[in-house]
Amino acid sequence: MTIYRLFDEPMFPDPSEADPDGLLAIGGDLSPKRLIAAYAGGIFPWYSENSPILWWSPDPRLVLEPGSLHVPASLKRVLNSGRYRFSLDTAFAQVIRSCARAPRPGQTGTWIVPEMIDAYEGLHALGLAHSAEVWNGERLAGGVYGVSMGSIFFGESMFFVEPDASKAALVLLARWLFTQGCTLIDCQQTTEHMLRFGAREISRLEFLRRVALGLESPALSGSWMLGPNSA
C-alpha cells in the first residue's frame, strides 16, 4: 500500500487509497489552507511528537447525528442538577491545552503537540475552530473542541477535570449544534465511549458523501459566544 508524501500544494490523494488503518499521507504542513482541504476531503492530521505529520481517513468512520444523541439517565441527572454551566468559544486556548495535557489510557505523551495548538488557534481566529466549555463556578471543569465547516462539526478532542464534565460538554454542544442545523458530528475513530452516546459507523464513501452535502450548507462561522453563565 502506497503512503503519499505531501509537498507545498495543499492537495491530498484520493482517500480511498489510504492503508487499512486509514493512513493516507505524510508530510506537508498545518496551514489553514491545508487543514481546510483536509477536512473537506474527510482527512485529519494525527501524529505524535518527533513524528512527521500523518494524515488519516479511516474506513469505517464513526459519526454522531445530533438528532440521534443518546444521553444516559445518570448524565441527565448531572445536567439537570445545575452543577455545570455551558459556554462556547470563551476559553478555546485553555480547552485545547487542557486536552493536550489530559492523560489517555494506554497512551504516553500527546498528539496535540505545540504546532497543532498553534494551527488550531489559527483556525479559531478564522472562525473555523470552536470550543465548548462547562464550568463549575469559575473553574473550567471540562470541554471539547473541533472544526466547523458547512453543517458538519469535526470533533477533535475533549478533557475533564471533574466527573462527567467532558460528557456534559459533548451533550450540550451536540444539542446546540442540532438547533443550528448541524447534520453530522465526525468522531473520527470508533470508541465505546462515543458509541454509548448514539454514534455509529458508516463507510468512508458514505462519510465523504455526507461531508460534501454538508459543505453545501451555510457555515456556522465566526464566534459562537454564549457566555459562561449560559444554561
CYANA upper distance limits for C-alpha pairs under 8 A (distance plus 0.5 A):
  1 MET  CA     17 GLU  CA      8.42
  1 MET  CA     18 ALA  CA      8.30
  1 MET  CA     19 ASP  CA      6.43
  2 THR  CA     17 GLU  CA      8.10
  2 THR  CA     18 ALA  CA      8.37
  2 THR  CA     19 ASP  CA      8.01
  3 ILE  CA     18 ALA  CA      7.75
  3 ILE  CA     19 ASP  CA      7.94
  3 ILE  CA     23 LEU  CA      7.75
  3 ILE  CA     24 LEU  CA      6.16
  3 ILE  CA     25 ALA  CA      5.75
  3 ILE  CA     26 ILE  CA      7.56
  4 TYR  CA     13 PRO  CA      7.82
  4 TYR  CA     24 LEU  CA      6.98
  4 TYR  CA     25 ALA  CA      4.93
  4 TYR  CA     26 ILE  CA      6.65
  5 ARG  CA     25 ALA  CA      6.09
  5 ARG  CA     26 ILE  CA      5.37
  5 ARG  CA     27 GLY  CA      6.24
  5 ARG  CA     28 GLY  CA      8.08
  6 LEU  CA     11 MET  CA      8.17
  6 LEU  CA     12 PHE  CA      7.87
  6 LEU  CA     25 ALA  CA      7.16
  6 LEU  CA     26 ILE  CA      6.53
  6 LEU  CA     27 GLY  CA      5.63
  6 LEU  CA     28 GLY  CA      5.33
  7 PHE  CA     27 GLY  CA      7.50
  7 PHE  CA     28 GLY  CA      5.73
  8 ASP  CA     28 GLY  CA      6.95
 10 PRO  CA     28 GLY  CA      8.25
 10 PRO  CA     33 LYS  CA      6.86
 10 PRO  CA     34 ARG  CA      5.04
 10 PRO  CA     37 ALA  CA      7.24
 11 MET  CA     34 ARG  CA      7.61
 11 MET  CA     37 ALA  CA      7.45
 12 PHE  CA     25 ALA  CA      8.16
 12 PHE  CA     37 ALA  CA      8.38
 12 PHE  CA     38 ALA  CA      7.76
 13 PRO  CA     17 GLU  CA      7.73
 13 PRO  CA     24 LEU  CA      8.06
 13 PRO  CA     25 ALA  CA      8.24
 14 ASP  CA     18 ALA  CA      8.40
 15 PRO  CA     24 LEU  CA      7.12
 15 PRO  CA     41 GLY  CA      7.99
 15 PRO  CA     42 GLY  CA      8.00
 15 PRO  CA     43 ILE  CA      7.93
 15 PRO  CA     57 SER  CA      6.57
 16 SER  CA    204 ARG  CA      8.44
 17 GLU  CA     24 LEU  CA      7.11
 18 ALA  CA     22 GLY  CA      5.62
 18 ALA  CA     23 LEU  CA      5.73
 18 ALA  CA     24 LEU  CA      4.61
 18 ALA  CA     25 ALA  CA      8.23
 18 ALA  CA     56 TRP  CA      7.93
 18 ALA  CA     57 SER  CA      7.15
 18 ALA  CA     58 PRO  CA      8.23
 19 ASP  CA     23 LEU  CA      5.85
 19 ASP  CA     24 LEU  CA      6.86
 20 PRO  CA     58 PRO  CA      8.37
 20 PRO  CA     59 ASP  CA      8.28
 21 ASP  CA     58 PRO  CA      6.85
 21 ASP  CA     59 ASP  CA      8.28
 22 GLY  CA     56 TRP  CA      5.68
 22 GLY  CA     57 SER  CA      5.31
 22 GLY  CA     58 PRO  CA      4.48
 22 GLY  CA     59 ASP  CA      6.95
 23 LEU  CA     54 LEU  CA      7.66
 23 LEU  CA     55 TRP  CA      6.56
 23 LEU  CA     56 TRP  CA      5.01
 23 LEU  CA     57 SER  CA      6.91
 23 LEU  CA     58 PRO  CA      7.87
 24 LEU  CA     54 LEU  CA      8.25
 24 LEU  CA     55 TRP  CA      6.18
 24 LEU  CA     56 TRP  CA      5.86
 24 LEU  CA     57 SER  CA      7.05
 25 ALA  CA     54 LEU  CA      6.56
 25 ALA  CA     55 TRP  CA      5.63
 25 ALA  CA     56 TRP  CA      7.68
 26 ILE  CA     52 PRO  CA      7.18
 26 ILE  CA     53 ILE  CA      6.17
 26 ILE  CA     54 LEU  CA      5.17
 26 ILE  CA     55 TRP  CA      6.60
 27 GLY  CA     52 PRO  CA      6.31
 27 GLY  CA     53 ILE  CA      5.47
 27 GLY  CA     54 LEU  CA      6.99
 28 GLY  CA     53 ILE  CA      7.45
 29 ASP  CA     34 ARG  CA      7.60
 29 ASP  CA     53 ILE  CA      7.75
 30 LEU  CA     34 ARG  CA      6.72
 30 LEU  CA     35 LEU  CA      6.57
 30 LEU  CA    115 GLU  CA      8.35
 30 LEU  CA    116 MET  CA      7.87
 30 LEU  CA    119 ALA  CA      6.47
 31 SER  CA     35 LEU  CA      6.71
 31 SER  CA    119 ALA  CA      7.22
 32 PRO  CA     36 ILE  CA      6.48
 32 PRO  CA    119 ALA  CA      7.74
 32 PRO  CA    122 GLY  CA      7.78
 32 PRO  CA    123 LEU  CA      6.93
 33 LYS  CA     37 ALA  CA      6.67
 34 ARG  CA     38 ALA  CA      6.51
 35 LEU  CA     39 TYR  CA      6.74
 35 LEU  CA     44 PHE  CA      8.12
 36 ILE  CA     40 ALA  CA      6.60
 37 ALA  CA     41 GLY  CA      6.70
 38 ALA  CA     42 GLY  CA      6.80
 38 ALA  CA     43 ILE  CA      5.21
 38 ALA  CA     44 PHE  CA      6.45
 39 TYR  CA     43 ILE  CA      5.72
 39 TYR  CA     44 PHE  CA      6.65
 39 TYR  CA    154 PHE  CA      8.23
 40 ALA  CA    149 MET  CA      8.39
 40 ALA  CA    211 VAL  CA      7.42
 40 ALA  CA    212 ALA  CA      7.80
 40 ALA  CA    215 LEU  CA      8.11
 41 GLY  CA    208 LEU  CA      7.41
 41 GLY  CA    211 VAL  CA      8.39
 42 GLY  CA     57 SER  CA      6.68
 42 GLY  CA    207 PHE  CA      7.93
 42 GLY  CA    208 LEU  CA      6.49
 42 GLY  CA    211 VAL  CA      7.73
 43 ILE  CA     55 TRP  CA      6.91
 43 ILE  CA     56 TRP  CA      5.90
 43 ILE  CA     57 SER  CA      5.37
 44 PHE  CA     55 TRP  CA      6.03
 44 PHE  CA     56 TRP  CA      5.91
 44 PHE  CA     57 SER  CA      7.31
 45 PRO  CA     53 ILE  CA      7.18
 45 PRO  CA     54 LEU  CA      6.10
 45 PRO  CA     55 TRP  CA      4.99
 45 PRO  CA     56 TRP  CA      6.73
 46 TRP  CA     53 ILE  CA      7.58
 46 TRP  CA     54 LEU  CA      6.18
 46 TRP  CA     55 TRP  CA      6.80
 46 TRP  CA     56 TRP  CA      7.57
 46 TRP  CA    111 TRP  CA      6.91
 47 TYR  CA     51 SER  CA      6.86
 47 TYR  CA     52 PRO  CA      7.70
 47 TYR  CA     53 ILE  CA      6.40
 47 TYR  CA     54 LEU  CA      6.04
 47 TYR  CA    111 TRP  CA      5.87
 48 SER  CA    109 GLY  CA      8.17
 48 SER  CA    110 THR  CA      6.80
 48 SER  CA    111 TRP  CA      4.93
 48 SER  CA    112 ILE  CA      8.03
 48 SER  CA    113 VAL  CA      7.52
 49 GLU  CA    109 GLY  CA      8.32
 49 GLU  CA    110 THR  CA      7.83
 49 GLU  CA    111 TRP  CA      7.16
 49 GLU  CA    113 VAL  CA      6.71
 57 SER  CA    204 ARG  CA      8.13
 58 PRO  CA    188 GLN  CA      7.88
 58 PRO  CA    189 GLN  CA      7.79
 58 PRO  CA    204 ARG  CA      7.35
 59 ASP  CA    202 ILE  CA      8.37
 59 ASP  CA    203 SER  CA      6.23
 59 ASP  CA    204 ARG  CA      5.40
 60 PRO  CA    201 GLU  CA      6.33
 60 PRO  CA    202 ILE  CA      5.95
 60 PRO  CA    203 SER  CA      5.01
 60 PRO  CA    204 ARG  CA      6.00
 61 ARG  CA    186 ASP  CA      8.37
 61 ARG  CA    187 CYS  CA      8.08
 61 ARG  CA    188 GLN  CA      6.39
 61 ARG  CA    189 GLN  CA      6.79
 61 ARG  CA    190 THR  CA      7.71
 61 ARG  CA    201 GLU  CA      5.82
 61 ARG  CA    202 ILE  CA      5.89
 61 ARG  CA    203 SER  CA      6.53
 61 ARG  CA    204 ARG  CA      6.45
 61 ARG  CA    207 PHE  CA      7.38
 62 LEU  CA    186 ASP  CA      7.06
 62 LEU  CA    187 CYS  CA      5.76
 62 LEU  CA    188 GLN  CA      6.06
 62 LEU  CA    189 GLN  CA      6.12
 62 LEU  CA    190 THR  CA      5.85
 62 LEU  CA    199 ALA  CA      6.93
 62 LEU  CA    200 ARG  CA      5.95
 62 LEU  CA    201 GLU  CA      4.86
 62 LEU  CA    202 ILE  CA      6.89
 63 VAL  CA    184 LEU  CA      7.21
 63 VAL  CA    185 ILE  CA      6.13
 63 VAL  CA    186 ASP  CA      5.21
 63 VAL  CA    187 CYS  CA      5.68
 63 VAL  CA    188 GLN  CA      7.67
 63 VAL  CA    199 ALA  CA      5.84
 63 VAL  CA    200 ARG  CA      6.09
 63 VAL  CA    201 GLU  CA      6.73
 63 VAL  CA    202 ILE  CA      7.74
 64 LEU  CA     68 SER  CA      7.70
 64 LEU  CA     69 LEU  CA      7.60
 64 LEU  CA    184 LEU  CA      6.47
 64 LEU  CA    185 ILE  CA      5.50
 64 LEU  CA    186 ASP  CA      7.02
 64 LEU  CA    187 CYS  CA      7.44
 64 LEU  CA    197 PHE  CA      8.49
 64 LEU  CA    198 GLY  CA      6.96
 64 LEU  CA    199 ALA  CA      4.72
 64 LEU  CA    200 ARG  CA      6.92
 65 GLU  CA     69 LEU  CA      7.19
 65 GLU  CA    183 THR  CA      6.64
 65 GLU  CA    184 LEU  CA      5.31
 65 GLU  CA    185 ILE  CA      6.60
 65 GLU  CA    198 GLY  CA      8.48
 65 GLU  CA    199 ALA  CA      7.62
 66 PRO  CA    174 ALA  CA      5.90
 66 PRO  CA    175 ARG  CA      7.06
 66 PRO  CA    177 LEU  CA      7.53
 66 PRO  CA    178 PHE  CA      5.87
 66 PRO  CA    182 CYS  CA      7.66
 66 PRO  CA    183 THR  CA      7.23
 66 PRO  CA    184 LEU  CA      7.01
 66 PRO  CA    185 ILE  CA      7.51
 67 GLY  CA    175 ARG  CA      8.45
 67 GLY  CA    178 PHE  CA      6.88
 68 SER  CA    198 GLY  CA      6.71
 69 LEU  CA    171 VAL  CA      8.21
 69 LEU  CA    174 ALA  CA      7.97
 69 LEU  CA    197 PHE  CA      6.27
 69 LEU  CA    198 GLY  CA      5.84
 69 LEU  CA    199 ALA  CA      8.07
 70 HIS  CA    196 ARG  CA      7.70
 70 HIS  CA    197 PHE  CA      5.16
 70 HIS  CA    198 GLY  CA      5.69
 71 VAL  CA     75 LEU  CA      6.96
 71 VAL  CA     76 LYS  CA      6.93
 71 VAL  CA    171 VAL  CA      7.83
 71 VAL  CA    197 PHE  CA      6.63
 72 PRO  CA     76 LYS  CA      6.82
 72 PRO  CA    197 PHE  CA      8.21
 73 ALA  CA     77 ARG  CA      6.92
 74 SER  CA     78 VAL  CA      7.14
 75 LEU  CA     79 LEU  CA      6.71
 75 LEU  CA    164 ASP  CA      7.80
 75 LEU  CA    167 LYS  CA      8.30
 75 LEU  CA    168 ALA  CA      7.89
 76 LYS  CA     80 ASN  CA      6.55
 77 ARG  CA     81 SER  CA      6.50
 78 VAL  CA     82 GLY  CA      7.90
 78 VAL  CA     83 ARG  CA      7.50
 78 VAL  CA    164 ASP  CA      8.26
 78 VAL  CA    168 ALA  CA      8.50
 79 LEU  CA     83 ARG  CA      7.76
 79 LEU  CA     84 TYR  CA      7.60
 79 LEU  CA    168 ALA  CA      7.26
 83 ARG  CA    136 ASN  CA      6.81
 84 TYR  CA    134 VAL  CA      6.28
 84 TYR  CA    135 TRP  CA      5.80
 84 TYR  CA    136 ASN  CA      5.65
 84 TYR  CA    137 GLY  CA      8.19
 84 TYR  CA    165 ALA  CA      8.29
 85 ARG  CA    134 VAL  CA      5.82
 85 ARG  CA    135 TRP  CA      5.56
 85 ARG  CA    136 ASN  CA      7.15
 85 ARG  CA    137 GLY  CA      8.33
 85 ARG  CA    228 PRO  CA      6.90
 85 ARG  CA    229 ASN  CA      6.45
 85 ARG  CA    230 SER  CA      6.55
 85 ARG  CA    231 ALA  CA      6.02
 86 PHE  CA    132 ALA  CA      7.82
 86 PHE  CA    133 GLU  CA      6.23
 86 PHE  CA    134 VAL  CA      5.14
 86 PHE  CA    135 TRP  CA      6.99
 86 PHE  CA    169 ALA  CA      7.75
 86 PHE  CA    172 LEU  CA      7.77
 86 PHE  CA    227 GLY  CA      8.27
 86 PHE  CA    228 PRO  CA      6.41
 86 PHE  CA    229 ASN  CA      7.29
 86 PHE  CA    230 SER  CA      5.88
 86 PHE  CA    231 ALA  CA      6.08
 87 SER  CA    132 ALA  CA      6.37
 87 SER  CA    133 GLU  CA      5.69
 87 SER  CA    134 VAL  CA      6.96
 87 SER  CA    225 MET  CA      7.47
 87 SER  CA    226 LEU  CA      5.81
 87 SER  CA    227 GLY  CA      5.69
 87 SER  CA    228 PRO  CA      5.22
 87 SER  CA    229 ASN  CA      7.63
 87 SER  CA    230 SER  CA      6.50
 88 LEU  CA    130 HIS  CA      7.88
 88 LEU  CA    131 SER  CA      6.25
 88 LEU  CA    132 ALA  CA      5.01
 88 LEU  CA    133 GLU  CA      6.59
 88 LEU  CA    224 TRP  CA      6.03
 88 LEU  CA    225 MET  CA      5.61
 88 LEU  CA    226 LEU  CA      6.08
 88 LEU  CA    227 GLY  CA      7.34
 88 LEU  CA    228 PRO  CA      8.30
 89 ASP  CA    130 HIS  CA      6.26
 89 ASP  CA    131 SER  CA      5.48
 89 ASP  CA    132 ALA  CA      6.74
 89 ASP  CA    133 GLU  CA      8.21
 89 ASP  CA    223 SER  CA      7.03
 89 ASP  CA    224 TRP  CA      6.23
 89 ASP  CA    225 MET  CA      5.98
 89 ASP  CA    226 LEU  CA      8.34
 90 THR  CA    131 SER  CA      8.14
 90 THR  CA    133 GLU  CA      8.14
 90 THR  CA    225 MET  CA      7.02
 90 THR  CA    227 GLY  CA      7.24
 90 THR  CA    228 PRO  CA      7.78
 91 ALA  CA     95 VAL  CA      6.58
 91 ALA  CA    131 SER  CA      7.66
 91 ALA  CA    133 GLU  CA      7.75
 92 PHE  CA     96 ILE  CA      6.71
 92 PHE  CA    121 GLU  CA      8.20
 92 PHE  CA    124 HIS  CA      8.23
 92 PHE  CA    130 HIS  CA      7.25
 92 PHE  CA    131 SER  CA      5.78
 92 PHE  CA    132 ALA  CA      8.46
 92 PHE  CA    145 TYR  CA      7.99
 93 ALA  CA     97 ARG  CA      6.71
 93 ALA  CA    121 GLU  CA      7.46
 94 GLN  CA     98 SER  CA      6.48
 95 VAL  CA     99 CYS  CA      6.64
 95 VAL  CA    131 SER  CA      7.43
 95 VAL  CA    133 GLU  CA      8.02
 95 VAL  CA    142 GLY  CA      8.18
 95 VAL  CA    143 GLY  CA      6.43
 95 VAL  CA    144 VAL  CA      7.29
 95 VAL  CA    145 TYR  CA      7.62
 95 VAL  CA    158 MET  CA      8.41
 95 VAL  CA    159 PHE  CA      8.20
 96 ILE  CA    100 ALA  CA      6.77
 96 ILE  CA    117 ILE  CA      7.32
 96 ILE  CA    144 VAL  CA      8.39
 96 ILE  CA    145 TYR  CA      7.35
 96 ILE  CA    157 SER  CA      8.38
 97 ARG  CA    101 ARG  CA      6.88
 97 ARG  CA    117 ILE  CA      7.88
 98 SER  CA    102 ALA  CA      6.59
 98 SER  CA    159 PHE  CA      7.01
 99 CYS  CA    112 ILE  CA      8.12
 99 CYS  CA    144 VAL  CA      8.43
 99 CYS  CA    157 SER  CA      6.83
 99 CYS  CA    158 MET  CA      6.21
 99 CYS  CA    159 PHE  CA      5.62
100 ALA  CA    110 THR  CA      6.39
100 ALA  CA    111 TRP  CA      7.82
100 ALA  CA    112 ILE  CA      5.60
100 ALA  CA    113 VAL  CA      7.78
101 ARG  CA    110 THR  CA      7.77
102 ALA  CA    159 PHE  CA      6.63
102 ALA  CA    160 PHE  CA      8.27
103 PRO  CA    107 GLN  CA      8.06
103 PRO  CA    108 THR  CA      8.29
104 ARG  CA    108 THR  CA      7.90
112 ILE  CA    116 MET  CA      6.10
112 ILE  CA    117 ILE  CA      6.95
113 VAL  CA    117 ILE  CA      6.94
114 PRO  CA    118 ASP  CA      6.77
115 GLU  CA    119 ALA  CA      6.59
116 MET  CA    120 TYR  CA      6.67
117 ILE  CA    121 GLU  CA      6.52
118 ASP  CA    122 GLY  CA      6.70
119 ALA  CA    123 LEU  CA      6.97
120 TYR  CA    124 HIS  CA      6.55
120 TYR  CA    129 ALA  CA      6.93
121 GLU  CA    125 ALA  CA      6.71
121 GLU  CA    129 ALA  CA      7.93
122 GLY  CA    126 LEU  CA      6.95
123 LEU  CA    127 GLY  CA      6.86
123 LEU  CA    128 LEU  CA      5.69
123 LEU  CA    129 ALA  CA      5.63
123 LEU  CA    147 VAL  CA      8.45
124 HIS  CA    128 LEU  CA      5.92
124 HIS  CA    129 ALA  CA      4.70
124 HIS  CA    130 HIS  CA      6.53
125 ALA  CA    129 ALA  CA      8.28
126 LEU  CA    222 GLY  CA      7.73
127 GLY  CA    221 SER  CA      5.62
127 GLY  CA    222 GLY  CA      4.63
127 GLY  CA    223 SER  CA      6.55
128 LEU  CA    147 VAL  CA      6.12
128 LEU  CA    148 SER  CA      5.93
128 LEU  CA    149 MET  CA      7.34
128 LEU  CA    221 SER  CA      6.44
128 LEU  CA    222 GLY  CA      7.58
129 ALA  CA    145 TYR  CA      7.68
129 ALA  CA    146 GLY  CA      6.06
129 ALA  CA    147 VAL  CA      4.76
129 ALA  CA    148 SER  CA      6.64
130 HIS  CA    145 TYR  CA      6.05
130 HIS  CA    146 GLY  CA      6.18
130 HIS  CA    147 VAL  CA      6.70
130 HIS  CA    148 SER  CA      7.75
130 HIS  CA    223 SER  CA      8.38
130 HIS  CA    224 TRP  CA      7.95
131 SER  CA    143 GLY  CA      7.46
131 SER  CA    144 VAL  CA      6.12
131 SER  CA    145 TYR  CA      4.68
131 SER  CA    146 GLY  CA      7.16
132 ALA  CA    143 GLY  CA      5.93
132 ALA  CA    144 VAL  CA      5.87
132 ALA  CA    145 TYR  CA      6.84
132 ALA  CA    169 ALA  CA      6.57
132 ALA  CA    170 LEU  CA      8.25
132 ALA  CA    173 LEU  CA      6.77
133 GLU  CA    140 LEU  CA      7.48
133 GLU  CA    141 ALA  CA      8.20
133 GLU  CA    142 GLY  CA      6.51
133 GLU  CA    143 GLY  CA      4.85
133 GLU  CA    144 VAL  CA      7.26
133 GLU  CA    169 ALA  CA      6.40
133 GLU  CA    228 PRO  CA      8.50
134 VAL  CA    140 LEU  CA      6.70
134 VAL  CA    141 ALA  CA      6.24
134 VAL  CA    142 GLY  CA      5.95
134 VAL  CA    143 GLY  CA      6.56
134 VAL  CA    165 ALA  CA      6.97
134 VAL  CA    166 SER  CA      8.29
134 VAL  CA    168 ALA  CA      7.64
134 VAL  CA    169 ALA  CA      6.23
134 VAL  CA    228 PRO  CA      8.39
135 TRP  CA    139 ARG  CA      5.96
135 TRP  CA    140 LEU  CA      5.15
135 TRP  CA    141 ALA  CA      5.68
135 TRP  CA    142 GLY  CA      7.66
135 TRP  CA    228 PRO  CA      7.61
136 ASN  CA    140 LEU  CA      7.01
136 ASN  CA    141 ALA  CA      6.51
141 ALA  CA    160 PHE  CA      6.29
141 ALA  CA    161 VAL  CA      5.78
141 ALA  CA    162 GLU  CA      5.89
141 ALA  CA    165 ALA  CA      6.24
141 ALA  CA    166 SER  CA      8.35
142 GLY  CA    158 MET  CA      7.91
142 GLY  CA    159 PHE  CA      5.87
142 GLY  CA    160 PHE  CA      4.49
142 GLY  CA    161 VAL  CA      6.54
142 GLY  CA    162 GLU  CA      7.49
142 GLY  CA    165 ALA  CA      5.23
142 GLY  CA    166 SER  CA      5.34
142 GLY  CA    169 ALA  CA      7.21
143 GLY  CA    158 MET  CA      6.01
143 GLY  CA    159 PHE  CA      6.10
143 GLY  CA    160 PHE  CA      7.10
143 GLY  CA    165 ALA  CA      7.64
143 GLY  CA    166 SER  CA      5.85
143 GLY  CA    169 ALA  CA      5.90
143 GLY  CA    170 LEU  CA      8.10
144 VAL  CA    155 GLY  CA      8.24
144 VAL  CA    156 GLU  CA      8.04
144 VAL  CA    157 SER  CA      6.22
144 VAL  CA    158 MET  CA      4.55
144 VAL  CA    159 PHE  CA      7.08
144 VAL  CA    166 SER  CA      7.33
144 VAL  CA    169 ALA  CA      6.93
144 VAL  CA    170 LEU  CA      7.16
145 TYR  CA    155 GLY  CA      6.83
145 TYR  CA    156 GLU  CA      6.35
145 TYR  CA    157 SER  CA      6.37
145 TYR  CA    158 MET  CA      7.03
146 GLY  CA    153 PHE  CA      7.27
146 GLY  CA    154 PHE  CA      5.90
146 GLY  CA    155 GLY  CA      4.83
146 GLY  CA    156 GLU  CA      5.22
146 GLY  CA    157 SER  CA      7.55
147 VAL  CA    153 PHE  CA      6.25
147 VAL  CA    154 PHE  CA      5.49
147 VAL  CA    155 GLY  CA      7.04
147 VAL  CA    156 GLU  CA      8.04
148 SER  CA    152 ILE  CA      6.39
148 SER  CA    153 PHE  CA      5.00
148 SER  CA    154 PHE  CA      6.67
148 SER  CA    219 ALA  CA      7.80
148 SER  CA    220 LEU  CA      7.22
148 SER  CA    221 SER  CA      7.81
149 MET  CA    153 PHE  CA      7.03
149 MET  CA    154 PHE  CA      8.50
149 MET  CA    214 GLY  CA      8.37
149 MET  CA    215 LEU  CA      6.86
149 MET  CA    219 ALA  CA      6.07
149 MET  CA    220 LEU  CA      7.59
149 MET  CA    221 SER  CA      8.25
150 GLY  CA    214 GLY  CA      5.90
150 GLY  CA    215 LEU  CA      4.78
150 GLY  CA    216 GLU  CA      6.90
150 GLY  CA    217 SER  CA      5.48
150 GLY  CA    218 PRO  CA      5.79
150 GLY  CA    219 ALA  CA      4.48
150 GLY  CA    220 LEU  CA      7.14
151 SER  CA    181 GLY  CA      6.98
151 SER  CA    182 CYS  CA      4.99
151 SER  CA    183 THR  CA      6.09
151 SER  CA    184 LEU  CA      7.51
151 SER  CA    214 GLY  CA      5.34
151 SER  CA    215 LEU  CA      6.90
151 SER  CA    217 SER  CA      6.26
151 SER  CA    218 PRO  CA      7.42
151 SER  CA    219 ALA  CA      6.75
151 SER  CA    220 LEU  CA      7.75
152 ILE  CA    182 CYS  CA      6.38
152 ILE  CA    183 THR  CA      6.59
152 ILE  CA    184 LEU  CA      5.60
152 ILE  CA    185 ILE  CA      6.48
152 ILE  CA    186 ASP  CA      7.93
152 ILE  CA    211 VAL  CA      7.24
152 ILE  CA    214 GLY  CA      6.34
152 ILE  CA    215 LEU  CA      7.80
153 PHE  CA    182 CYS  CA      7.70
153 PHE  CA    184 LEU  CA      6.88
153 PHE  CA    185 ILE  CA      5.27
153 PHE  CA    186 ASP  CA      6.69
154 PHE  CA    185 ILE  CA      6.28
154 PHE  CA    186 ASP  CA      5.12
154 PHE  CA    187 CYS  CA      7.39
154 PHE  CA    188 GLN  CA      8.39
155 GLY  CA    185 ILE  CA      7.07
155 GLY  CA    186 ASP  CA      6.10
155 GLY  CA    187 CYS  CA      6.10
155 GLY  CA    188 GLN  CA      7.94
156 GLU  CA    187 CYS  CA      8.02
156 GLU  CA    188 GLN  CA      8.49
158 MET  CA    166 SER  CA      6.58
159 PHE  CA    165 ALA  CA      8.36
159 PHE  CA    166 SER  CA      5.98
160 PHE  CA    164 ASP  CA      7.80
160 PHE  CA    165 ALA  CA      5.85
160 PHE  CA    166 SER  CA      5.49
161 VAL  CA    165 ALA  CA      7.69
164 ASP  CA    168 ALA  CA      6.57
165 ALA  CA    169 ALA  CA      6.69
166 SER  CA    170 LEU  CA      6.70
167 LYS  CA    171 VAL  CA      6.70
168 ALA  CA    172 LEU  CA      6.53
169 ALA  CA    173 LEU  CA      6.45
170 LEU  CA    174 ALA  CA      6.54
171 VAL  CA    175 ARG  CA      6.61
172 LEU  CA    176 TRP  CA      6.66
173 LEU  CA    177 LEU  CA      6.51
174 ALA  CA    178 PHE  CA      6.63
174 ALA  CA    185 ILE  CA      8.48
175 ARG  CA    179 THR  CA      7.13
176 TRP  CA    180 GLN  CA      7.04
177 LEU  CA    181 GLY  CA      6.95
177 LEU  CA    182 CYS  CA      5.70
178 PHE  CA    182 CYS  CA      5.74
178 PHE  CA    183 THR  CA      7.73
180 GLN  CA    220 LEU  CA      8.33
183 THR  CA    214 GLY  CA      7.58
184 LEU  CA    210 ARG  CA      8.43
187 CYS  CA    194 MET  CA      8.13
187 CYS  CA    199 ALA  CA      8.43
190 THR  CA    194 MET  CA      7.79
190 THR  CA    195 LEU  CA      8.01
190 THR  CA    201 GLU  CA      7.88
191 THR  CA    195 LEU  CA      6.85
192 GLU  CA    196 ARG  CA      6.79
193 HIS  CA    197 PHE  CA      7.68
194 MET  CA    198 GLY  CA      7.38
194 MET  CA    199 ALA  CA      6.15
195 LEU  CA    199 ALA  CA      5.17
195 LEU  CA    200 ARG  CA      6.82
202 ILE  CA    206 GLU  CA      6.79
202 ILE  CA    207 PHE  CA      6.94
203 SER  CA    207 PHE  CA      6.65
204 ARG  CA    208 LEU  CA      6.59
205 LEU  CA    209 ARG  CA      6.76
206 GLU  CA    210 ARG  CA      6.68
207 PHE  CA    211 VAL  CA      6.63
208 LEU  CA    212 ALA  CA      6.58
209 ARG  CA    213 LEU  CA      6.71
210 ARG  CA    214 GLY  CA      6.49
211 VAL  CA    215 LEU  CA      6.57
212 ALA  CA    216 GLU  CA      7.37
213 LEU  CA    217 SER  CA      7.97
215 LEU  CA    219 ALA  CA      8.22
226 LEU  CA    230 SER  CA      6.63
